[in-house]
Amino acid sequence: MDNLVEIRWHGRGGQGAKTASLLLADAAFNTGKYIQGFPEYGPERMGAPITAYNRISNNPITIHSNIYEPDYVVVVDDTLLESVGVTDGLKESGAIVINTTKDVDYLKSVLNGYKGDIYTIDARKISMETLGKYFPNTPMLAAIIKVSGIMTDKELLDDMQGSFKHKFAKKPEVIEGNMKALEMALNEVKKIN
């Protein structure tokens, strides 16, 4: 990856899209990349749609704006597919990664004719199995890493092990579940078209 990669995240407040975008930025930074990770929201509350962004490059990043033509889009909550223009500006050379169990026909019907790659993952199932609660951001983080190739699986897992030790210093019991969620997601994200 030599060129700038831009990612737009769509989620709802409280689902961890902002946190996942910041974790991705930290992990990419730790592999020697230049990064940006930032959210966009106003006075939204829990459950309201939010957007977050990442820019990742091997070269210094001089752009300081929202991302209007992303290479990748991550949809953390599939209920947004019918209410938010998730494919707006999305490059057909990139991909969209959706947390969903909906079938391919439904997805194509709500993606406004998007012709690029579509990937799905059941982040609910993964987080319930590994964490016992619904936290979709950890599986979605692994899914976008796998699809985009921003870093290797091993680089992600090694970096997240350290990051989780710091983030969950007062709750070390959740580290193992989060690591399992990452591993499962790396294996279960699938291309549907």
C-alpha positions as CSV (number, residue, x, y, z in Angstrom):
1,M,0.0,0.0,0.0
2,D,1.8,3.1,-1.3
3,N,-1.0,5.4,-1.9
4,L,-3.5,7.1,0.4
5,V,-6.4,4.8,1.5
6,E,-9.5,6.5,2.8
7,I,-12.2,4.8,4.8
8,R,-15.6,6.0,5.9
9,W,-17.4,4.4,8.8
10,H,-21.2,4.5,9.3
11,G,-22.7,3.4,12.6
12,R,-24.9,4.5,15.4
13,G,-23.8,6.3,18.6
14,G,-22.7,3.7,21.2
15,Q,-21.8,0.9,18.7
16,G,-18.1,1.8,18.7
17,A,-17.6,3.0,15.1
18,K,-15.6,6.0,16.4
19,T,-13.6,3.8,18.7
20,A,-12.9,1.3,15.9
21,S,-11.7,4.1,13.5
22,L,-9.3,5.4,16.2
23,L,-8.0,1.8,17.0
24,L,-7.4,1.4,13.3
25,A,-5.5,4.6,13.2
26,D,-3.4,3.6,16.1
27,A,-2.7,0.1,14.7
28,A,-1.7,1.6,11.3
29,F,0.5,4.2,13.0
30,N,2.3,1.4,14.9
31,T,3.2,-0.3,11.6
32,G,4.9,2.9,10.4
33,K,2.1,4.5,8.4
34,Y,0.9,8.1,8.5
35,I,-2.7,8.2,9.7
36,Q,-5.8,10.2,10.5
37,G,-8.8,9.0,12.4
38,F,-11.6,11.3,13.3
39,P,-15.4,11.3,13.9
40,E,-18.1,13.6,12.6
41,Y,-21.1,14.2,14.7
42,G,-23.1,16.9,16.2
43,P,-25.3,16.7,19.3
44,E,-26.3,13.1,18.6
45,R,-27.2,10.7,21.3
46,M,-27.0,7.0,21.7
47,G,-28.4,5.3,18.6
48,A,-28.2,8.3,16.3
49,P,-26.2,7.9,13.0
50,I,-22.6,8.8,13.2
51,T,-19.8,8.9,10.7
52,A,-16.0,8.4,11.3
53,Y,-13.1,8.5,9.0
54,N,-9.6,7.1,8.4
55,R,-6.8,8.2,6.1
56,I,-3.8,5.9,6.0
57,S,-0.7,6.3,3.9
58,N,3.0,5.5,3.6
59,N,3.6,9.2,3.0
60,P,2.7,12.3,5.0
61,I,-1.0,13.2,4.7
62,T,-1.7,16.9,3.9
63,I,-5.5,16.7,3.4
64,H,-7.5,17.9,6.4
65,S,-11.2,17.4,5.5
66,N,-14.0,14.9,5.6
67,I,-13.7,12.0,3.1
68,Y,-16.1,12.4,0.2
69,E,-14.8,9.6,-2.1
70,P,-13.7,6.8,0.1
71,D,-11.9,3.7,-1.0
72,Y,-13.7,1.6,1.6
73,V,-16.9,2.0,3.6
74,V,-17.7,0.1,6.8
75,V,-21.3,-0.2,7.8
76,V,-21.6,-1.2,11.5
77,D,-25.4,-1.2,11.5
78,D,-27.3,-2.5,8.5
79,T,-30.4,-0.5,9.5
80,L,-28.5,2.5,8.1
81,L,-28.6,1.0,4.6
82,E,-32.0,2.4,3.9
83,S,-31.6,5.8,5.6
84,V,-28.0,6.9,4.9
85,G,-26.3,7.1,1.6
86,V,-23.5,4.7,2.5
87,T,-22.3,4.3,-1.0
88,D,-22.1,8.0,-1.8
89,G,-18.8,8.7,-3.4
90,L,-17.6,5.1,-2.8
91,K,-15.0,4.2,-5.4
92,E,-15.9,1.0,-7.4
93,S,-12.2,0.0,-7.1
94,G,-12.7,-0.3,-3.4
95,A,-15.3,-2.2,-1.3
96,I,-18.1,-1.9,1.2
97,V,-18.0,-4.1,4.4
98,I,-21.4,-4.5,6.1
99,N,-22.4,-6.0,9.4
100,T,-25.4,-8.0,8.3
101,T,-27.1,-11.3,7.8
102,K,-29.3,-10.0,5.0
103,D,-29.1,-11.8,1.6
104,V,-27.3,-10.5,-1.5
105,D,-30.5,-9.5,-3.3
106,Y,-31.6,-7.2,-0.5
107,L,-28.1,-5.7,-0.2
108,K,-27.9,-4.9,-3.9
109,S,-31.3,-3.4,-3.8
110,V,-30.3,-0.9,-1.1
111,L,-26.8,-0.1,-2.3
112,N,-28.0,2.2,-5.1
113,G,-26.4,0.3,-8.0
114,Y,-22.9,0.1,-6.4
115,K,-20.8,-2.1,-8.7
116,G,-17.7,-2.5,-6.4
117,D,-17.0,-5.4,-4.1
118,I,-19.4,-6.1,-1.2
119,Y,-18.3,-8.0,1.9
120,T,-20.4,-9.1,4.8
121,I,-19.8,-10.3,8.3
122,D,-22.1,-11.2,11.2
123,A,-20.5,-9.0,13.9
124,R,-23.4,-9.7,16.2
125,K,-22.9,-13.5,16.2
126,I,-19.1,-13.0,16.6
127,S,-19.4,-10.6,19.5
128,M,-22.1,-12.6,21.3
129,E,-20.0,-15.8,21.0
130,T,-16.7,-14.2,22.1
131,L,-17.8,-11.3,24.4
132,G,-21.2,-12.4,25.6
133,K,-22.6,-8.9,24.6
134,Y,-23.2,-7.0,21.3
135,F,-20.1,-5.0,20.6
136,P,-19.8,-4.9,16.8
137,N,-16.8,-2.6,16.5
138,T,-14.1,-5.2,17.2
139,P,-15.2,-7.6,14.5
140,M,-15.7,-4.7,12.1
141,L,-12.2,-3.5,12.7
142,A,-10.8,-6.9,11.8
143,A,-13.1,-7.1,8.7
144,I,-11.9,-3.8,7.2
145,I,-8.2,-4.8,7.9
146,K,-8.8,-8.1,6.1
147,V,-10.6,-6.5,3.1
148,S,-8.3,-3.5,2.7
149,G,-5.0,-5.2,3.3
150,I,-3.8,-2.1,5.3
151,M,-1.8,-4.5,7.4
152,T,-1.3,-8.2,7.9
153,D,-3.5,-10.2,10.2
154,K,-0.5,-10.8,12.4
155,E,0.3,-7.1,12.6
156,L,-3.3,-6.4,13.6
157,L,-3.4,-9.2,16.3
158,D,0.0,-8.2,17.8
159,D,-0.9,-4.5,17.9
160,M,-4.4,-5.1,19.4
161,Q,-3.0,-7.4,22.1
162,G,-0.9,-4.5,23.4
163,S,-3.7,-2.0,22.8
164,F,-6.3,-4.1,24.7
165,K,-3.9,-4.6,27.6
166,H,-3.7,-0.8,27.9
167,K,-7.4,-0.1,27.1
168,F,-8.7,-2.8,29.4
169,A,-6.1,-2.5,32.2
170,K,-8.9,-2.5,34.8
171,K,-10.9,-5.2,33.0
172,P,-8.3,-7.7,31.9
173,E,-11.0,-10.4,31.6
174,V,-12.3,-8.9,28.4
175,I,-9.0,-9.0,26.5
176,E,-9.2,-12.7,25.6
177,G,-12.8,-12.3,24.2
178,N,-11.8,-9.3,22.1
179,M,-8.8,-11.1,20.7
180,K,-11.0,-14.1,19.8
181,A,-13.5,-11.7,18.2
182,L,-10.7,-10.3,16.0
183,E,-9.5,-13.8,15.0
184,M,-13.0,-15.0,14.2
185,A,-13.8,-11.9,12.1
186,L,-10.6,-12.2,10.1
187,N,-11.8,-15.7,9.1
188,E,-15.5,-15.0,8.7
189,V,-15.7,-11.8,6.6
190,K,-16.8,-12.9,3.1
191,K,-17.2,-11.4,-0.3
192,I,-20.7,-11.8,-1.7
193,N,-20.6,-10.6,-5.3
